[in-house]
Amino acid sequence: MATEVTVPTLGESVTEATVGEWLKQPGDAVAADEPIASLETDKVAVEVPSPVAGVLAEFTVELGETVEVGAVIARVEEGAEGKASKPAAAKSDDSAAKESIKEMEKLPEGGGDAPTMSPAVRRAVLEHGVDPTTIKGTGKDGRLTKEDVLAAAKAKDSGSSPAPTPAPSPTPAAASAKGERREERVKMTRMRQTIAKRLKGAQEEAALLTTFNDVDMTAVIEAREAYKDLFAKKHGIKLGFMSFFAKAAALALKDVPAVNAQIQGDEIVYYDYVDLSVAVSAPNGLVVPVVRSIDQMSFAEIELAIADFGKRAKEGELTMEDMRGGTFTISNGGVFGSLMSTPIINPPQSAVLGLHRIEDRPVAVNGEVVIRPMMYLALSYDHRIIDGREAVTALKIMKEAIEDPMRMLIDL
């Protein structure tokens, strides 16, 4: 008996998605609730589980096809037997690899020697019981691909050493001649298309303006250095810069409510809370999960929430609910080396704070030139709702809070 696999509810106001990846192939055995496909929505990737145990019989749509909620994308023959997975007993022979995987899962993505992996690659690693740190990736920037993992698993099964999968070599006929120019045409992902539309829409709809300031990071750096060990020991997370800027932004938004407001139709909506959108990198592009009521959170709670979002973004595990709402955004281009930028607001929000790299620069302090760790701050805002005076005031409050962190503790 064939059971239909349909597109699940994707989230508020999301009615369609694109088939981004097949996680199983026809003839493969599947367990109940085991993911068989990954769908790309406007914001996140959503896995589609099998409703029953059996064998994947067929796909009813093509890879890259747009499907609506409720559409049938595959059929599963309930109770049938398909290509068997490797027996559990065989996997248990390589306990060292399993231990390595367990240790890898404890690390943040890209931390230590653990390679960054997509959800599909991570599943393949766990299924075949191979050690990902011994495999050389052939994907972009040296990332592991599913084929790399399968090749390593095959090598292990045959008794040979898990040699790295070599990158495919061009044939002599395909070898490019010196000076030959090539082009590559790649279809934009659904998420990238949405990002493009939203950013362009923000430029066309809002009256965008950016105000700048610079901030002396000495006090924050000294505070982190003095308390980093105690903080990590008590809370299990590093004390980063983001929590300082989040608290400073919350302080400024309370004093200048327009920067935390939004235009809805012919009305301005003011919020007495701060839901902070934090821009983080994901495999398919930039995403902005939301930390709710950040104005009520401690430094440790903020750091834990942001770290969790960053980890889940890299693993492709963010949900539509994680992305919903937000009253203000912080984007940190400094982690990539940016000195200065003019960030674009995240509609329907009215402002975004851009952080940049810290570098030692000569500044005048009490009539003397000294070297201080300085950072440029950029506040882009919608001039339709925020006046220049309000934007400059808000950014100045953030600057003063960072240069004198005690202000954040006594609400100044």
N, C-alpha and C positions, 0 to 999 in steps of 0.2 A: 504494500500500500504506500503510495507516494504522498508525502506531506509537503505542503508548500511553505517556502521560507519567504516572508514578506518584510518590507522595509518598516522598521518600528517607528513609533513617534519620535521625532528628532528634537523637539523642543518648541518653545513658544514662538509662533510666527514662522517657523521653518517648515516648509512643505515639500521640499525636494532635496536630493543629494546626488552626488556622482559616484559611481562605482570606482573606487580607487585601487583596490587590490583584492584578489581572490586568495584567501588564506588556506583553502582546501581545493582539491581538483576532483572532477568526476571520477568515481571509483574509490575515493578515499573513505575510510571509516570515520564517522564522526560521533561524538558523544552528545548527549542532551546538553544544551546550553554552551556547547563549544563554538567559538567564533568561526564562521566560514567565509566572511567577507568584511572588508573595511570600506565604509562609505565616507566620502568627503563632503561636509556641509560647508556653509559659509564661514564657519568659525572653527570647528573641530572635526576630528575623525571619529566616526562612530562604528563600532563593531556590531555585526549582525550575527546572533547566535543561532544554532540549529535548534528547532523546537523539540526534536526527538533524537533518539539514538538510532543509528543506521548507517546507510551509505549514501554519499552525495551522488545523486543520479544525473543531474544536468543543471546547467545554468540557463536561465531564460532571458538574460540580458547580456550585453557585451561590456567588456572592461571599458571604462570611460563614459558609459552611457548615463544620462540623467534619469533618475527614477523618483517617483513621488511616494509619499508615505502610504503604506498599504499595498504597494505594487509587489508582485511576485518576482523574485530574482533568482530563485533556485528551487529544486525539489529534492527531497531526501526520501529514500526507500527505507521505511521504518523496519527495524529488526533484521535487515540484511547484513551480510558480512562483506567487507571490502578489503582493501589493502591493509594488512595488519601493521600496526605500529611495532616498533622494536620491543620484544618482551622486556618486562621490568627486570627480570633476573639478569638479562644480558647487560642492562644499563648499570646494575649494581656492581659489576666488575670494576668499573672505573670510578671508585669512590673519591679519588683525588680530584677528578674533574668536577664531581658534584660539590665537593667542599669548596673548590675554587669558585664555582657558580654562586654558592651561598654567600661567600665572602663578597663576590662581585655585586650581588643584589643589595648588600648593606652600604655600598659606596654610592655617593652621588654620581649621576651620569657624567662620564668623562673624568671622574676622580681616580687618583692612583693609577694603576695599570689597566683598569677596566675600560674596554672600548665603548664608545657610544653606539647604541643599537636601537633600531626601530622595533616596534612591538612584534612584527613578523619575525625578525631575526632573533629577538629574545625568546620567542616561543620555540623556534627551531633549536636554539642552544639548549633550552631546558628539556625539550623532547628527546634529543639525541644524546644528551649527557656529555657534550664536549666542552673543553675549556676554551672560552673565547679569547683569553689572553695569549694563547699559543697559535692563533690563526691570524694570518696577515690579510687584511681587508683589501679588496680590489675595487671597492666603490669610491665615490667621490670623497676626496680628502682622506683616503685610506680607510673609510668606514667598512664595516663588515656587511656583506650581503647575505641573503638566504642561501645563495649558491655556494658561497664560501663555507658556510656551516655544513651544508650537505656534503660537499667535497671532503671536508675534514672528517665527518662522520663515516663516510664511505672508506676513507683511508684507515680509520681506526678499526672498522669491521674487518678489513682485509688483512689486518695485522701489521701493516706498514706504518711508519711514523707519519703523524698528521702534518705533512708538508704543506706550506702555504699554497693556496690556489694561485697559480701564476696569472698575471693579467694577460688577456688575449693579445697575441702578437699580430700585427697587420701582415697580410700576405704580400709577397713581392709586388703583385699586381695592384694591390690597394695602397702600397706605400706612397706617401705623398712626396712629390718631387720638390726639390729645394725652391723655395719662393712660392709654392702653390698656396692659394688662398681657399679656405673652406668656410662653409656655413652650416650651422646646425639649427634645425627648426624644432622646437619643443612646445607642446601645447601647455598653456598656463593651467595650473591646478585651479580647482574651484575656489579654494581659499585665496590664492593669489589674485584671481579675478575680482573677488569681493573686496580685498584690500585696496586694489587699484581703484575700484569704483567709489569706495568710501572716502579715500584720500582726495580724489579729484572732486567728489561731491562737496567735501568740506571746504576746499578752496573756492568753489563756485558759489556756495551758499553763505558762508561766514565771511565777515570782514576781518581777515586775519592780520594780526600785528604781533610783533615780538619785542619784548623789552629784555635787556641784559643787565647782569651785575656780576661781580666776582666775589668770591668768598674765601676767607682765610681758613684753611682746614686744620690749623694747628691744634685747637682745643679738642676737636673730635678725634684727631689722630692720637693725641696724648691720653684722652679718656679711654679709647679702645685699647691702647697699649697697657694702661694701668689695670684695666679690669677684664681683659679678654680671657685670661685663664679661669678666673672665678666665675665669669659669666658662662663660659662653655661647660665648666664642671657642674654648675647648678642647673642650667637649662638645656644642656645637650645640643647647643647650636652656637656657631660663631657670632660674635657681635660685629655686624657689618655696618656699612655706611647708610644703607637704605632705610634702616629703622630711624636713624637720626633725621633724615630728610622727610620721611613719612610723618614723624611727629612735628617737625617744623612746619610742614605743609598744613597739617591739621590745625595748628595754632594760627597760621595766617588765614586760613579759610573761615575760621570762626570769627576772626576780627574783620574780614572783608567778605561778607556773604555772597556778593555778586560773582566772585571767582569760582564759587561752588554751585552756582545756579545754572539753569538751563532755560532756553526759549522753547515753549511748546505752543504752537499756533500763534495767537496774539497775546499769550500770557508768559510771564516769567515765573518759574518755579524755583523757590528757595528751599534748600534742605538744611535741617538742623543736625545732620550727621554727615560723615565723610566716608563714602565708599570708594576706596582707592583702586583704580585700574593700574596694574603694574605691567609694563611691556616686557615680555620675555620671549626668547627665541625658541621656536619649535621646528621640527624637521621640514614642515611645509611652509614656514614663514613666521612672521611676528604675530603673536597672540597677546591679548590683554585680559587675563583673569582678574577678578575683582576681590579685594580684601574688604570685607564688610565692617562698617563701624570702626574704622581704624583709629578714630579719635578716642575710642574707649579702650584701646588695647595697650598693653605694655610693650616695651622694647623686645622682650623675648617672644611674646605672642606674634608680633609683626615679623620678626626674623624667621620664626618657624613656619608661619603661613606663606611667606614669600618663597622660602626654600622648598616647601612642599609643591607649590605651583610650578616652580622651575623644574623640579624633578619630573612631575607628571606631564609637563609640556613636552619635554624631551622624549618621554615614553609614549606620547600620544594618548594619554589617559584623561585629559581635561574633558569636562562635560559642558553642555550648553548652559547649565545653571551656573557653572563657574565663571562664565563670560558675561552673564546678564547684568545689566545696569552699570553702575559706576558714575560717580559725580566729578571726579578729577583724575588725571593720569600723571604718572611719573615715568619718564623714559630715560634710561641710562646708557647713552652712547659712549660714555667714558670707558666702559669695559672693552670697547673695540678700538679705543685710542682717539676718539673724536675730541678735538680741541674746542670747537664751537659749532652750533647748528641752530636752525630755526625749526623746531618740531611742529608738526601739524596736529591740530586738536582731534580728538576722538569723538565724533558726533554721537549723540546730541550734547556732549559736554561742551563747556565754554572755555576751558583752559587746560594746558598741559605744561608740566615742568620738565625741562631737559637738563640732565646732568652730564658732565663731561670729565675728561681725564684730569687728574691732579698732577701739577708739575711745579717744581721750584721756580719762583720768579722773584726778581728784586722789587720790593715795595717800600714805600716810605712809611715809617712808624715813629711817631714822636720826633719828627725832624731828621731821622736817620734812615739810610737805605739798608734794609735787611733782606735776607732770603727767606721766603715763606712758601709753604705748600699751598698753591692757589688753584681754584677751580672756577671756571665760568659757568654761570647759571643762565638759562634762557626760559622765559615764561611767554609762551605763545597764547594769545587769547582772542576771543571774538569781540571786536570793538562795538558790535551792535548792542551788547549787554554789559560789557565791562569798559569803563572809562580808563584812560591812561593813568590817571591819578590812583585809581583803585589797583590796577595791575602793578604799578611801581611800588605802591605801599605794601602789597602782599609779598612781592619778591624781596623787599627790604626786610620785612618781618622774618622771612625764612633765612635770609643772610645773617641777621642778628642772632637768631636762635642757634644757628650752626656755629657761629663764632663765639657764642656764650651759651653752651648747652644748659646751664642752670635755668635759663629762661623757660625751657620746656618743662622743668620740674615744678616751677612756681607760677606757671601760666602767665608769662609776660610776653 
